[in-house]
């Protein structure tokens, strides 16, 4: 389905980083993220621990450990094996 949407800047940045890390289009990334959100545990869980740092990288909020695009690609490849 073809659709035009307006994304908040932070949502666009996160989705674009995700798409770039996985080597997929922005549309495919949005689809994956929405499907994951639909299957995610409900409120009160640890699901909101990721945040974007000032350099545009994802990091685990409580630890400050970075999640690089290479780590995302490796994790995605591990899921396929």
GROMACS elastic network, one bead per residue, 0.5 to 0.9 nm:
[ bonds ]
;  ai    aj funct       b0    kb
    7    10     6  0.80623   500
    7    11     6  0.60541   500
    7    12     6  0.58147   500
    8    11     6  0.52653   500
    8    12     6  0.62251   500
    8    13     6  0.86867   500
    9    12     6  0.50936   500
    9    13     6  0.61101   500
    9    14     6  0.86205   500
   10    13     6  0.50842   500
   10    14     6  0.61512   500
   10    15     6  0.85225   500
   10    52     6  0.85969   500
   11    14     6  0.52282   500
   11    15     6  0.60485   500
   11    16     6  0.84081   500
   12    15     6  0.51487   500
   12    16     6  0.58511   500
   12    17     6  0.84089   500
   12    26     6  0.89246   500
   13    16     6  0.51598   500
   13    17     6  0.60582   500
   13    18     6  0.85199   500
   13    52     6  0.86818   500
   13    56     6  0.76650   500
   14    17     6  0.51968   500
   14    18     6  0.61607   500
   14    19     6  0.86205   500
   14    51     6  0.88405   500
   14    52     6  0.71715   500
   14    56     6  0.81128   500
   14    57     6  0.87833   500
   14    58     6  0.82088   500
   15    18     6  0.50059   500
   15    19     6  0.60488   500
   15    20     6  0.84940   500
   15    26     6  0.67657   500
   15    29     6  0.63696   500
   15    30     6  0.66144   500
   15    33     6  0.81043   500
   16    19     6  0.50342   500
   16    20     6  0.60206   500
   16    21     6  0.84876   500
   16    25     6  0.84347   500
   16    26     6  0.61244   500
   16    29     6  0.78206   500
   17    20     6  0.50954   500
   17    21     6  0.60491   500
   17    22     6  0.85928   500
   17    56     6  0.77129   500
   17    57     6  0.77972   500
   17    58     6  0.85530   500
   17    69     6  0.77105   500
   18    21     6  0.51711   500
   18    22     6  0.62361   500
   18    23     6  0.84285   500
   18    24     6  0.84645   500
   18    26     6  0.84214   500
   18    29     6  0.66731   500
   18    33     6  0.89818   500
   18    69     6  0.76432   500
   18    72     6  0.80488   500
   19    22     6  0.52433   500
   19    23     6  0.57842   500
   19    24     6  0.50145   500
   19    25     6  0.58352   500
   19    26     6  0.56111   500
   19    27     6  0.85607   500
   19    28     6  0.76003   500
   19    29     6  0.52202   500
   19    30     6  0.83777   500
   20    24     6  0.64965   500
   20    25     6  0.77991   500
   20    26     6  0.83130   500
   20    69     6  0.74418   500
   21    24     6  0.79833   500
   21    68     6  0.79251   500
   21    70     6  0.66676   500
   21    71     6  0.84071   500
   21    72     6  0.61786   500
   21    73     6  0.60847   500
   22    25     6  0.88115   500
   22    29     6  0.83407   500
   22    69     6  0.73880   500
   22    70     6  0.85725   500
   22    72     6  0.67469   500
   22    73     6  0.54041   500
   22    76     6  0.75931   500
   23    73     6  0.82076   500
   24    27     6  0.81993   500
   24    28     6  0.62196   500
   24    29     6  0.65673   500
   25    28     6  0.51946   500
   25    29     6  0.62293   500
   25    30     6  0.86776   500
   26    29     6  0.50054   500
   26    30     6  0.61618   500
   26    31     6  0.86253   500
   27    30     6  0.51703   500
   27    31     6  0.62882   500
   27    32     6  0.87448   500
   28    31     6  0.50667   500
   28    32     6  0.62198   500
   28    33     6  0.86289   500
   29    32     6  0.51090   500
   29    33     6  0.60714   500
   29    34     6  0.85116   500
   30    33     6  0.51807   500
   30    34     6  0.60647   500
   30    35     6  0.85232   500
   31    34     6  0.53039   500
   31    35     6  0.61826   500
   31    36     6  0.86053   500
   32    35     6  0.51847   500
   32    36     6  0.61075   500
   32    37     6  0.85926   500
   33    36     6  0.50303   500
   33    37     6  0.60682   500
   33    38     6  0.85131   500
   34    37     6  0.50498   500
   34    38     6  0.61391   500
   34    39     6  0.87686   500
   35    38     6  0.50556   500
   35    39     6  0.64783   500
   35    40     6  0.87007   500
   36    39     6  0.51685   500
   36    40     6  0.59704   500
   37    41     6  0.83602   500
   38    41     6  0.86746   500
   39    42     6  0.88590   500
   40    47     6  0.74362   500
   41    44     6  0.84079   500
   41    45     6  0.65957   500
   41    46     6  0.86145   500
   41    47     6  0.71241   500
   42    45     6  0.66020   500
   42    47     6  0.83889   500
   43    46     6  0.84509   500
   43    47     6  0.80319   500
   44    47     6  0.83091   500
   45    48     6  0.77352   500
   46    49     6  0.59212   500
   47    50     6  0.77037   500
   48    51     6  0.78062   500
   48    61     6  0.85142   500
   49    59     6  0.82744   500
   49    60     6  0.56068   500
   49    61     6  0.52258   500
   49    62     6  0.69688   500
   50    58     6  0.63993   500
   50    59     6  0.56406   500
   50    61     6  0.55899   500
   50    62     6  0.87093   500
   50    67     6  0.89924   500
   51    57     6  0.82482   500
   51    58     6  0.55203   500
   51    59     6  0.55678   500
   51    60     6  0.64662   500
   51    61     6  0.59252   500
   52    55     6  0.78448   500
   52    56     6  0.57144   500
   52    57     6  0.54504   500
   52    59     6  0.61875   500
   52    60     6  0.87947   500
   52    61     6  0.87078   500
   53    56     6  0.54513   500
   53    57     6  0.54999   500
   53    58     6  0.61705   500
   53    59     6  0.65815   500
   53    64     6  0.88608   500
   53    66     6  0.86397   500
   54    57     6  0.74910   500
   55    58     6  0.88966   500
   57    66     6  0.67710   500
   57    67     6  0.66636   500
   57    68     6  0.64691   500
   57    69     6  0.80957   500
   58    61     6  0.88546   500
   58    65     6  0.86256   500
   58    66     6  0.59846   500
   58    67     6  0.51574   500
   58    68     6  0.68881   500
   58    69     6  0.86694   500
   59    62     6  0.87494   500
   59    63     6  0.79582   500
   59    64     6  0.57009   500
   59    65     6  0.53658   500
   59    67     6  0.52639   500
   59    68     6  0.83176   500
   60    63     6  0.56524   500
   60    64     6  0.54010   500
   60    65     6  0.54766   500
   60    66     6  0.66109   500
   60    67     6  0.74525   500
   61    64     6  0.55413   500
   61    65     6  0.77891   500
   62    65     6  0.83644   500
   63    66     6  0.87900   500
   67    70     6  0.81822   500
   67    71     6  0.61665   500
   67    72     6  0.71732   500
   68    71     6  0.51691   500
   68    72     6  0.65410   500
   68    73     6  0.88270   500
   69    72     6  0.50975   500
   69    73     6  0.62736   500
   69    74     6  0.86504   500
   70    73     6  0.50935   500
   70    74     6  0.61333   500
   70    75     6  0.85890   500
   71    74     6  0.50501   500
   71    75     6  0.60832   500
   71    76     6  0.85158   500
   72    75     6  0.51440   500
   72    76     6  0.61160   500
   72    77     6  0.85877   500
   73    76     6  0.51022   500
   73    77     6  0.61577   500
   73    78     6  0.85950   500
   74    77     6  0.50679   500
   74    78     6  0.60995   500
   74    79     6  0.87147   500
   75    79     6  0.63622   500
   75    80     6  0.89212   500
   76    79     6  0.52408   500
   76    80     6  0.67335   500
   77    80     6  0.52115   500
   77    81     6  0.67082   500
   78    81     6  0.53861   500
